[in-house]
Amino acid sequence: MASERESFDLSGPLYLTHVDWDNPNHRKSVAASLVQGVYVLEKDRQDRREGTDALASPWWVFFNFQLLHKLVDDVDSSIFGAIYEFKPPSTYCNVTLHRSPHYVIAFRGTITK
């Protein structure tokens, strides 16, 4: 059973429908969401959640990022990081878009279980 923290619809910053890349609080919320996406990717792997059962993708898709690559530990196959690419739709109009990142590398911390 997934925890509330893993569900973007319950715990994500849904209020942030327009990211102002000049606003440090907006940037922190996006960064925190991308890191949470890595935690949930690993939890999806551990719980064998795939396809429509997987919970990780809304953590980056909501902000128009695409998962390019999972960083996987060679020893235990755990996912410890992810490389994301910012892919706004062509119709995306944002005056601070030129300040957005092109790529983000996010690492999760320790998972105690």
Buried (B, 14 or more C-beta within 10 A) or exposed (E): EBEEEBBBEEBBBEEBEEBBBEEEEBBEBBBBBBBBBBBBBBBBBEBEBEEEEBBBBBBBBBBBBEBEEBBBEEEEEBBBBBBBBBEBEEEEEBEEEEEBBEEBBBEBEEEEE
